[in-house]
Amino acid sequence: MNDDTTPRSTTGASTQATTRRRLLKAAGAAAAGSLVGVGLTNSVSASSVASAPPRLERKSSSSNLIVDPQGNRVTLRGVNIVDPWRAGRDAPYYKFRGERSVQLATNHDNGWHANIIRVPMQPNDIARQGAGSIEPGAYTQEQLDSYIEKYVDPIVEECAYQGVYCILDYHRHWPDGPDWDQADLHEEITDFWDTVAARYAEQDHVIFEVYNEPTTPYNGAGCIQDCPDVTDDGSEQTWLNWRETAQPWVDTIRQHASNLTIIGSPRWSQWTLWAPEHEFAGENLGYVGHFYTQEGLRPLSTYFGEASEQVPVFITEFGFGGSGSHMNGTREEHGPEFAEFFDTYDAAHPIGWCFDFDWGPPMLDRSYEVATEWGDWMQSFLADNYGTYAPADPHPNVSAPAAPGEVALLQKADTTVEVEWPTVDGADGYNVYANQELLGQVNGPPIVIGGLEPSSQAWIGVTAYNDGGSSAYVEIPEINLLGEGEGPDLTPDIGGDADPEPPTDETPTTTTPTDDEPTWPDAPTDPDGDGLYEDLSGDGTVNFPDVNTLFQNSDSAAAQDNAQYYDFDGDGTLTMQDVLALFETV
């Protein structure tokens, strides 16, 4: 594992080739030492990348233990990150992309020792809606496919590079509903797992979580006083009904993949107690429990602990210190309770919620540093238990390389930058990132990165890797790219987007704004009808990506030509003051 002291370093083992590699498609044809659009040259072949963590199995159908291929008992401990699209939408200005969160949560030198990352895949975010509820079937297959390729694949790959496991979680929950026995929901979940299970069937480090929190119906739903307990006969019947409904979803996964698969339960995945008595059909299955600080789930031993002594149980959400009444609590009150539970029931797999600053209970602040009692407790808990019942290291005699030195900018243009960094002894290659998104691998510097947006800012990052893992992440932030057509020609001779467009006889034309709508950017909207176009993306909402677009382009000719539509401070000009004024409305 990585032992350097670079702030926010990353650590872990490398990966086998994943299905992604979307930026390696043109590698064979492109010029050496360049990364352009959808092609990365001087790239490392897939076969030279070390294997991800080994596939885990339930020891037997009657066991509560998870084991690695050598038969070693394994207990996984880690954290949840936020939905991949939600993070990607707001990166890198407001949030870190999911890949970057994976690096931080596995960074030993920065105090984090997660060996599993849970990835909540929310239907509302698959549909690109953001916070709120959507009806079953509201997203399309095309949206799911693009969501996976652009946002989930990179996280799965990053987990493999860090040598950690990854839970892909179908993440519906109250109040998003609907009832788990609703017919159109069955169709959505079936289609989801038809896609996701097939895509990641060969990824040994991926675990599937069937349904985050199948809340209603359950015995006593809507009850206010003297409500039935989980041990009630009616609650047992709820479990049986749930098993009948959800078994086809488990079967769908098994049609494609044998990966370890874990299953929640009604009432926010709180009725794990019935799992040992009424298991689902199938091999390599485990079960899920969620608890926070609510008194109604005490003692934890009854609701979750006793079950974990009979079947594999993953506590994929727990914590204290959030804003909801079910999360209220302190380290003094609930830290010892949690520690005692996981010490007593050490076959249970704890995965805390949430490695973020505004998804609660949060562990971090906006700088992604530990900022709450809960974050401090979770960080210490992971460090204290790291290595206990850990899976076998596939490369025990190989250490991860040191981090590259400072990334240096050599040249920049409108859509391309050329960078270099000191080579690292013992590195097999380097991962290259643009705006925190993993683009692919190269053998060494210098490289030219293309396909960037003119007049924007670019964050370029690099890690070194070998069979022992991935190094710390080193980044050169906020490179201000030139305007369209400006700067040196850094396009490679061949490959990717290198070939120039053929000449045309058409005379270029320019468009000036009309009196009632802007010509930049494409299809913005005026949500409140005040003549100012706050929704620059045209997605129907005013959010941080709109602020980012204005921030990146406020000095451009296209934006200045449309200044009257973005004069949010009312001074007759478009400046950074208008960016701040828009920011204050989000």
C-alpha positions in Angstrom: 0.0 0.0 0.0 1.1 3.6 -0.5 3.2 5.1 2.2 4.1 8.6 0.8 2.9 11.8 2.5 1.4 13.7 -0.3 -1.9 15.3 1.0 -5.0 13.6 -0.2 -3.0 10.7 -1.6 -4.6 7.5 -2.8 -3.7 3.9 -2.2 -4.6 0.3 -3.1 -4.1 -2.3 -5.8 -4.5 -1.9 -9.5 -7.1 -3.3 -11.8 -7.7 -5.7 -14.6 -9.1 -4.2 -17.8 -12.7 -3.0 -17.3 -15.4 -2.7 -19.8 -14.9 1.1 -19.9 -11.6 2.1 -21.5 -13.7 4.4 -23.5 -10.8 6.7 -24.1 -8.5 4.0 -25.4 -10.5 3.3 -28.5 -8.2 5.2 -30.9 -5.0 4.4 -29.1 -3.6 2.2 -31.8 -3.9 4.9 -34.5 -3.0 8.0 -32.5 0.5 9.6 -32.3 2.8 8.6 -29.4 2.6 10.6 -26.2 -0.8 12.2 -26.8 -4.3 12.0 -25.4 -7.0 13.4 -27.8 -10.7 13.4 -27.6 -11.7 9.7 -27.5 -8.1 8.4 -28.0 -5.2 8.1 -25.6 -1.8 7.3 -27.2 1.3 5.9 -25.7 -1.2 3.8 -23.7 -0.7 0.7 -21.6 -2.3 -2.4 -23.0 -5.2 -3.8 -20.9 -3.4 -7.0 -20.2 -0.6 -5.2 -18.4 -2.9 -3.7 -15.7 -2.8 -5.7 -12.5 -5.9 -7.6 -11.3 -8.6 -6.0 -9.0 -9.4 -7.5 -5.6 -10.4 -11.2 -5.8 -14.0 -12.3 -6.1 -15.7 -12.9 -2.7 -18.1 -15.8 -2.0 -20.3 -16.9 0.8 -18.5 -19.7 2.5 -21.4 -22.0 2.3 -25.2 -21.7 2.1 -25.4 -22.3 5.8 -22.6 -19.9 6.8 -22.6 -16.2 7.8 -19.1 -15.7 6.5 -17.7 -14.2 3.4 -14.4 -15.6 2.1 -11.8 -14.9 -0.6 -10.5 -17.5 -3.1 -8.0 -18.8 -0.5 -10.7 -19.4 2.0 -9.7 -16.5 4.2 -12.5 -14.9 6.2 -13.2 -11.4 5.0 -15.0 -8.5 6.7 -15.4 -5.3 4.6 -15.5 -1.9 6.1 -16.0 1.4 4.2 -18.2 4.3 3.3 -20.9 5.5 1.0 -20.3 8.2 -1.6 -23.0 10.3 -3.3 -24.7 9.4 -6.5 -22.2 9.4 -9.4 -24.2 11.7 -11.6 -24.9 14.2 -8.8 -21.2 14.4 -8.0 -20.2 14.6 -11.7 -22.7 17.3 -12.4 -21.3 19.6 -9.7 -17.6 18.8 -10.2 -15.0 20.1 -9.9 -16.2 23.4 -8.6 -18.8 22.3 -6.0 -18.2 18.6 -5.4 -15.5 16.0 -6.3 -16.3 13.4 -8.9 -17.0 10.0 -7.6 -13.5 8.7 -8.7 -11.8 11.4 -6.6 -13.9 10.5 -3.5 -12.8 6.9 -3.9 -9.2 8.0 -3.9 -9.7 10.1 -0.7 -11.7 7.4 1.1 -8.9 4.9 0.5 -6.0 7.2 1.2 -4.1 5.8 4.2 -1.7 8.8 4.5 -4.7 11.0 4.9 -6.2 8.8 7.5 -8.8 6.9 5.5 -8.8 3.1 5.3 -12.0 2.1 3.5 -11.8 -1.3 1.6 -15.3 -1.0 0.2 -17.2 1.8 -1.4 -21.0 1.9 -1.8 -22.3 3.7 -4.9 -26.0 4.7 -4.7 -27.4 4.7 -8.2 -30.6 6.8 -7.9 -33.3 6.6 -10.5 -34.0 10.4 -10.2 -30.3 11.0 -11.0 -30.2 8.4 -13.8 -33.0 10.5 -15.3 -30.8 13.7 -14.8 -33.5 15.2 -12.5 -31.5 15.7 -9.3 -33.2 15.7 -5.9 -36.8 14.6 -5.7 -39.1 11.8 -6.7 -39.8 10.2 -10.1 -42.3 7.6 -11.1 -41.1 4.1 -12.1 -40.0 4.1 -15.8 -39.2 7.8 -15.9 -35.7 7.3 -17.2 -34.9 5.7 -20.5 -32.6 2.9 -21.4 -30.4 5.4 -23.2 -30.2 7.5 -20.1 -29.2 4.5 -18.0 -26.5 3.4 -20.5 -25.0 6.9 -20.6 -25.2 7.3 -16.9 -23.3 4.0 -16.4 -20.7 4.7 -19.0 -19.9 8.3 -18.0 -20.3 8.2 -14.3 -20.4 4.6 -12.9 -17.7 2.9 -15.0 -15.0 5.4 -13.9 -15.8 4.7 -10.2 -15.8 0.9 -10.7 -12.5 1.2 -12.4 -11.1 3.6 -9.8 -12.1 1.1 -7.0 -10.2 -1.6 -8.8 -7.1 0.6 -9.1 -7.3 1.3 -5.4 -7.7 -2.4 -4.6 -11.1 -2.0 -2.9 -14.6 -3.5 -3.4 -17.5 -1.6 -4.9 -21.2 -2.0 -4.1 -23.5 -1.0 -6.9 -26.8 -0.1 -5.2 -30.2 0.4 -6.9 -31.0 3.3 -4.6 -34.8 4.0 -4.4 -36.0 5.0 -0.9 -38.8 6.9 0.8 -40.2 9.4 0.0 -39.2 8.5 -3.6 -41.4 5.4 -3.3 -43.3 3.7 -4.8 -44.5 0.6 -2.9 -42.1 -2.2 -3.6 -44.8 -4.5 -4.9 -46.0 -2.1 -7.6 -46.0 -3.6 -11.1 -44.3 -0.8 -13.0 -41.5 -0.8 -10.4 -40.9 -4.5 -11.0 -40.3 -3.7 -14.7 -37.8 -0.8 -13.8 -35.8 -2.9 -11.4 -35.7 -5.9 -13.8 -34.4 -3.7 -16.6 -31.9 -2.1 -14.3 -30.4 -5.4 -13.3 -30.5 -6.7 -16.8 -28.2 -3.9 -17.7 -26.0 -3.5 -14.6 -25.4 -7.2 -13.8 -24.5 -8.0 -17.4 -22.1 -5.1 -17.6 -20.1 -5.9 -14.4 -20.4 -9.7 -14.3 -16.7 -10.1 -14.9 -15.6 -7.5 -12.4 -14.6 -9.5 -9.4 -14.6 -6.6 -7.0 -18.2 -5.5 -7.7 -21.0 -6.5 -5.4 -24.7 -5.9 -6.2 -27.3 -4.5 -3.8 -30.7 -5.4 -5.1 -32.8 -2.5 -3.6 -31.6 0.1 -1.2 -34.7 0.7 1.0 -37.9 -1.1 -0.1 -40.0 0.8 2.4 -43.7 0.1 2.1 -45.9 -1.9 2.4 -44.9 -3.4 5.8 -46.8 -4.6 8.9 -47.9 -1.5 10.8 -47.3 1.1 8.1 -48.9 4.3 9.1 -49.2 3.3 12.7 -48.6 6.1 15.2 -49.0 4.4 18.6 -48.6 0.8 20.0 -47.3 -0.4 16.6 -46.3 -4.0 15.8 -42.7 -4.9 16.2 -40.4 -6.7 13.8 -40.9 -9.9 15.8 -44.7 -9.8 15.2 -46.2 -12.6 13.1 -47.5 -9.9 10.7 -44.0 -8.7 10.2 -42.9 -12.2 9.3 -45.6 -12.2 6.6 -44.3 -8.9 5.3 -40.9 -10.5 4.8 -42.4 -13.5 3.0 -44.3 -11.2 0.7 -41.2 -9.2 0.1 -39.2 -12.3 -0.7 -41.9 -13.4 -3.2 -41.7 -10.0 -4.9 -37.9 -9.6 -4.9 -36.9 -13.1 -5.8 -37.3 -12.5 -9.6 -34.9 -9.5 -9.3 -32.3 -11.8 -7.7 -32.9 -14.3 -10.4 -32.4 -11.6 -13.0 -29.0 -10.8 -11.6 -28.1 -14.5 -11.5 -29.0 -14.9 -15.2 -26.0 -12.7 -15.9 -23.6 -12.8 -13.0 -22.4 -14.8 -10.0 -21.1 -11.7 -8.1 -21.9 -11.5 -4.4 -25.4 -10.1 -4.2 -26.9 -8.5 -1.0 -30.6 -8.0 -0.3 -32.5 -5.4 1.8 -35.8 -5.7 3.5 -39.0 -3.7 4.0 -39.3 -0.7 6.3 -36.1 1.0 5.2 -34.1 -2.3 5.3 -34.6 -2.6 9.0 -36.2 -6.0 9.2 -33.1 -8.1 8.6 -34.1 -10.3 11.5 -36.2 -12.6 9.3 -33.4 -13.3 6.7 -32.0 -16.4 8.4 -35.4 -18.0 8.8 -36.6 -17.2 5.3 -33.7 -16.9 2.9 -33.9 -16.1 -0.7 -33.1 -18.8 -3.3 -29.7 -18.7 -4.9 -26.0 -18.9 -4.3 -23.6 -16.3 -3.0 -26.3 -14.2 -1.3 -26.1 -11.9 1.7 -28.5 -9.4 3.4 -28.6 -5.7 4.2 -29.4 -3.7 7.4 -29.7 0.0 7.9 -29.7 1.8 11.3 -29.1 5.3 12.6 -29.9 6.5 16.1 -33.7 5.8 16.2 -34.8 4.2 19.5 -37.3 1.9 17.7 -34.4 -0.2 16.3 -32.9 -1.0 19.7 -31.4 -3.2 20.8 -29.3 -3.5 17.6 -28.5 -7.1 18.6 -32.2 -8.1 18.1 -32.7 -6.3 14.8 -29.3 -7.0 13.1 -26.7 -8.7 15.3 -28.4 -12.1 15.8 -29.1 -12.3 12.1 -25.4 -11.6 11.3 -24.4 -14.7 13.3 -26.4 -16.9 10.9 -26.2 -15.2 7.4 -23.9 -12.6 5.9 -25.1 -9.1 6.9 -23.9 -5.9 5.3 -24.8 -2.7 7.3 -24.7 -0.5 4.2 -26.0 2.6 6.0 -25.4 3.7 9.6 -24.3 6.9 11.4 -25.2 9.7 13.7 -25.3 13.5 13.7 -27.6 14.2 10.8 -30.4 16.7 10.6 -33.3 14.1 10.7 -34.7 13.0 14.0 -33.6 9.4 13.2 -30.0 10.6 12.9 -29.8 12.9 16.0 -26.9 11.9 18.2 -23.4 12.5 19.3 -20.1 10.6 19.3 -20.2 10.3 23.1 -23.7 8.7 23.0 -23.6 6.6 19.9 -19.9 6.0 19.1 -19.5 3.4 21.9 -22.7 1.7 20.9 -21.7 1.3 17.3 -18.2 0.2 18.3 -19.5 -2.4 20.7 -22.0 -3.7 18.1 -19.4 -4.3 15.4 -16.9 -5.7 17.9 -19.5 -8.2 19.2 -20.8 -9.0 15.7 -17.6 -8.9 13.8 -18.9 -10.8 10.8 -21.2 -7.9 10.0 -19.8 -5.5 7.3 -20.1 -1.8 8.3 -20.4 0.8 5.6 -21.0 4.3 6.9 -23.2 7.0 5.4 -22.0 9.5 4.0 -18.5 10.5 2.7 -19.7 14.0 1.7 -20.4 17.4 3.2 -24.1 17.9 2.4 -25.5 14.3 2.2 -26.2 13.6 5.8 -25.1 12.6 8.2 -22.0 14.2 6.6 -18.4 13.2 7.5 -16.7 16.1 5.7 -16.6 19.8 4.9 -16.5 21.5 1.6 -12.7 21.0 1.4 -13.3 17.2 1.9 -11.6 17.2 5.2 -13.1 15.5 8.3 -15.4 18.1 9.9 -17.9 16.3 12.1 -17.9 14.0 15.1 -19.3 11.3 12.9 -16.6 11.7 10.3 -13.9 11.6 13.0 -15.4 8.5 14.5 -15.7 6.7 11.2 -12.2 7.6 10.1 -10.8 6.3 13.4 -13.0 3.1 13.3 -11.7 2.2 9.8 -8.1 2.8 10.8 -8.4 0.8 14.0 -9.9 -2.2 12.2 -7.9 -2.0 9.0 -6.3 -5.4 8.2 -8.7 -7.4 10.4 -10.2 -10.1 8.3 -8.9 -8.5 5.2 -8.9 -10.3 1.8 -5.6 -11.7 0.5 -3.4 -9.2 -1.3 -3.0 -10.4 -4.9 0.5 -8.8 -4.9 1.9 -9.0 -1.4 5.5 -8.4 -2.4 4.9 -5.3 -4.5 4.5 -1.8 -3.1 2.6 0.9 -4.8 4.8 3.5 -6.4 5.4 7.0 -5.0 3.4 9.9 -6.3 4.6 11.7 -9.3 6.1 15.1 -8.6 4.5 18.3 -9.6 2.5 18.2 -12.8 3.8 21.0 -15.0 2.1 22.8 -17.9 4.2 23.0 -21.0 1.8 24.6 -23.5 -1.9 25.3 -23.8 -4.3 26.2 -26.6 -8.1 26.3 -26.9 -8.9 22.6 -26.5 -5.5 21.1 -25.8 -2.8 21.2 -23.1 0.6 19.6 -23.0 1.8 18.6 -19.5 4.7 16.6 -18.0 5.8 15.3 -14.6 8.9 13.6 -13.2 8.8 9.8 -13.9 8.5 7.5 -10.9 10.8 4.5 -10.2 8.8 1.3 -10.2 5.8 2.6 -12.0 4.3 0.5 -14.8 2.3 3.5 -16.1 0.3 6.5 -15.2 -3.4 7.2 -14.9 -4.4 10.6 -16.5 -7.4 12.6 -15.3 -9.1 15.7 -16.7 -11.4 17.5 -14.4 -11.1 14.5 -12.0 -12.4 12.1 -14.7 -10.1 9.1 -15.5 -9.2 9.4 -19.1 -6.9 6.4 -19.5 -3.3 5.2 -19.0 0.0 6.3 -20.6 3.5 4.9 -20.3 5.0 8.3 -19.4 5.2 12.0 -20.0 5.0 14.4 -21.8 1.4 14.1 -23.1 -1.0 16.2 -25.0 -4.6 16.2 -23.8 -7.3 17.2 -26.2 -11.0 17.5 -26.5 -11.3 20.2 -23.8 -13.7 23.1 -23.9 -12.3 26.5 -25.2 -12.3 29.3 -22.7 -12.8 27.0 -19.8 -10.7 25.8 -16.9 -9.2 22.4 -16.8 -7.9 20.3 -13.8 -5.3 17.8 -14.9 -4.3 15.0 -12.6 -1.9 12.1 -12.6 -1.3 9.0 -10.5 1.4 6.3 -10.9 0.6 2.6 -10.7 2.0 -0.8 -10.7 0.9 -4.3 -9.6 1.0 -3.1 -6.0 -1.5 -0.3 -6.4 -2.0 3.3 -7.3 0.0 6.3 -5.9 -1.1 9.6 -4.5 -3.1 11.9 -6.9 -1.2 14.9 -8.1 -3.0 17.7 -9.8 -2.5 21.0 -11.6 -5.7 22.9 -11.1 -7.5 25.6 -13.0 -5.6 25.8 -16.3 -7.3 28.7 -18.1 -7.7 27.5 -21.7 -7.6 30.0 -24.5 -10.4 31.1 -26.7 -11.5 29.1 -29.7 -8.8 29.0 -32.4 -6.2 30.6 -30.2 -2.8 29.2 -29.2 -0.4 26.8 -30.7 -1.5 23.8 -32.8 -1.0 20.9 -30.3 -3.1 18.4 -32.2 -1.3 15.1 -32.9 -0.4 14.3 -36.5 -2.9 11.4 -36.6 -5.5 9.7 -34.5 -8.4 10.8 -32.4 -9.7 14.2 -33.4 -6.4 15.1 -35.1 -7.6 15.3 -38.7 -8.7 18.8 -39.6 -12.2 19.4 -40.9 -12.3 19.5 -44.8 -12.5 23.0 -46.2 -16.0 24.3 -47.1 -17.2 26.9 -49.5 -19.8 28.1 -47.1 -19.2 31.6 -45.8 -19.2 31.7 -42.0 -22.0 33.7 -40.5 -22.6 35.2 -37.1 -25.8 35.6 -35.2 -26.7 38.6 -33.1 -29.1 38.5 -30.3 -32.8 39.3 -31.0 -34.7 41.5 -28.6 -36.3 38.6 -26.8 -33.8 35.7 -26.6 -30.0 35.1 -26.3 -27.9 33.2 -28.8 -25.5 31.8 -26.2 -25.4 29.2 -24.9 -27.7 26.7 -26.6 -31.3 26.9 -25.5 -31.1 28.6 -22.1 -34.4 29.4 -20.3 -35.8 32.2 -18.2 -37.6 30.3 -15.4 -39.2 33.3 -13.7 -39.9 35.4 -16.8 -37.9 38.4 -15.8 -35.9 38.6 -19.0 -32.8 37.2 -17.4 -31.8 33.6 -18.4 -30.7 32.0 -15.1 -31.1 28.4 -16.5 -28.1 28.4 -18.9 -28.1 24.7 -19.4 -31.8 24.7 -20.4 -32.6 21.7 -18.1 -35.4 23.5 -16.4 -33.6 24.2 -13.1 -31.2 26.8 -11.8 -28.2 25.0 -10.3 -24.5 25.1 -9.8 -23.7 23.9 -13.4 -25.4 27.1 -14.6 -23.2 29.1 -12.3 -20.2 27.2 -13.6 -21.1 27.9 -17.2 -21.3 31.6 -16.6 -18.2 31.6 -14.5 -16.2 29.8 -17.3 -17.4 32.0 -20.1 -18.3 35.4 -18.8 -15.3 37.0 -20.6 -16.0 35.2 -23.9 -17.2 37.1 -26.9 -20.3 35.0 -27.2 -21.3 35.7 -23.6 -20.5 39.4 -23.9 -22.6 39.7 -27.0 -25.5 38.5 -24.9 -24.7 40.4 -21.8 -28.2 41.9 -21.5 -29.6 38.5 -20.7 -27.1 37.7 -17.9 -26.9 41.1 -16.2 -28.0 39.7 -12.9 -26.6 42.6 -10.8 -28.3 45.2 -13.0 -25.3 47.4 -13.8 -25.6 47.0 -17.6 -22.5 44.8 -18.0 -21.6 41.2 -17.7 -18.8 40.6 -15.1 -17.9 38.4 -12.2 -20.4 40.3 -10.1 -23.2 38.7 -12.2 -21.7 35.3 -11.6 -21.9 35.9 -7.9 -25.4 37.3 -8.2 -26.5 34.1 -10.0 -24.7 32.0 -7.4 -26.7 33.6 -4.6 -29.9 32.4 -6.2 -28.9 28.7 -6.2 
